[in-house]
Structures are given as C-alpha cells and as structure tokens.
Amino acid sequence: MKKKIIKFKKFSQHIGKGLNTELKETIAIPSLIKNGQYKEAAGQVADIAKMGGLVVVWIVPGGAVITTVILKYYHKARPSAFHPKDEE
C-alpha cells in the first residue's frame, strides 16, 4: 500500500510540473506571434485545447482514472509538457 501511495505522489508531482510548464509556455504565446514564430504559437494553442479536453474528462465521474489512462497510453492527446524528455 505504501508503494502505491509513493507512486501516486510521484505521478501527481509530474502532473503539477507539466501544468506549470504549460502555463509558462501559454504565457509566451503573444511573444511568439510578435516574433513571427507562428508554428510554435499554433502548437501552444493546440496544447491549450488538449489541456481543456483533459480537464473536461477529469471533471466527469471516474475521470481521474480515464485521464490517467489517456496520459499514459494515448500519446497524441498529451500536451507537450507531458511528453517524455527522450522523445524531444
């Protein structure tokens, strides 16, 4: 039981770090557009849409389990902050 609690704690910390990273990247969208980096800005807008979808799924009953499964197995639904570092 203790191992599961530790594992859940690490997972929740990972989620928190990912959300913090997404927030920082979202704040940078206006500067990306100003500098003419439209592809990067479009990628960030897509990440916002992905995060919105995950939040909606999280809210429904049993959504925490579904969101975990989505983040673990469906890689295209992950925002860029949740991609493993070795994929970059």
C-alpha positions as CSV (number, residue, x, y, z in Angstrom):
1,M,0.0,0.0,0.0
2,K,2.9,2.3,0.8
3,K,4.4,1.8,-2.6
4,K,1.1,2.8,-4.3
5,I,1.0,6.0,-2.3
6,I,4.5,6.9,-3.2
7,K,3.8,6.1,-6.9
8,F,0.6,8.2,-6.8
9,K,2.6,11.1,-5.2
10,K,5.2,11.0,-7.9
11,F,2.5,10.9,-10.6
12,S,0.7,13.9,-9.1
13,Q,4.0,15.8,-8.9
14,H,4.6,15.0,-12.5
15,I,1.2,16.3,-13.4
16,G,1.8,19.5,-11.4
17,K,5.2,20.1,-13.1
18,G,3.5,19.6,-16.5
19,L,0.7,22.0,-15.7
20,N,3.3,24.6,-14.6
21,T,5.3,24.2,-17.8
22,E,2.2,24.5,-19.9
23,L,1.3,27.7,-18.1
24,K,4.7,29.2,-18.7
25,E,4.5,28.2,-22.4
26,T,1.0,29.7,-22.7
27,I,2.1,33.0,-21.4
28,A,4.8,33.1,-24.1
29,I,2.2,32.8,-27.0
30,P,1.9,36.6,-27.6
31,S,5.7,37.0,-27.8
32,L,5.9,34.1,-30.3
33,I,3.3,35.7,-32.5
34,K,5.1,39.1,-32.2
35,N,8.4,37.4,-33.3
36,G,6.7,35.7,-36.3
37,Q,7.0,32.2,-34.8
38,Y,3.5,31.1,-35.9
39,K,4.1,27.3,-35.9
40,E,5.3,27.4,-32.3
41,A,2.3,29.6,-31.3
42,A,-0.1,27.2,-33.1
43,G,1.4,24.3,-31.3
44,Q,0.8,26.0,-28.0
45,V,-2.8,26.8,-28.9
46,A,-3.2,23.1,-29.7
47,D,-1.7,22.2,-26.3
48,I,-4.3,24.5,-24.6
49,A,-7.1,22.6,-26.4
50,K,-5.6,19.3,-25.3
51,M,-5.4,20.5,-21.7
52,G,-9.0,21.7,-21.9
53,G,-10.1,18.3,-23.1
54,L,-8.3,16.6,-20.3
55,V,-9.8,18.9,-17.7
56,V,-13.3,18.2,-19.0
57,V,-12.6,14.4,-18.8
58,W,-11.2,14.9,-15.3
59,I,-14.4,16.5,-14.1
60,V,-16.8,13.7,-15.1
61,P,-17.3,10.9,-12.5
62,G,-14.3,8.5,-12.8
63,G,-12.5,11.0,-14.9
64,A,-9.3,10.8,-12.9
65,V,-8.8,7.2,-14.0
66,I,-9.7,8.0,-17.6
67,T,-7.3,11.0,-17.7
68,T,-4.5,8.8,-16.3
69,V,-5.1,6.2,-19.0
70,I,-5.2,8.9,-21.7
71,L,-1.9,10.4,-20.5
72,K,-0.3,7.0,-20.2
73,Y,-1.3,5.3,-23.4
74,Y,-2.6,7.9,-25.9
75,H,0.5,9.9,-26.8
76,K,-1.1,12.3,-29.3
77,A,-3.6,13.5,-26.6
78,R,-0.7,14.6,-24.4
79,P,0.2,18.3,-24.3
80,S,3.9,18.9,-25.0
81,A,4.8,19.3,-21.3
82,F,3.8,15.7,-20.7
83,H,6.0,14.1,-23.4
84,P,8.9,12.2,-22.0
85,K,12.2,14.0,-22.4
86,D,13.7,11.3,-24.6
87,E,11.1,11.9,-27.3
88,E,12.2,15.5,-27.9
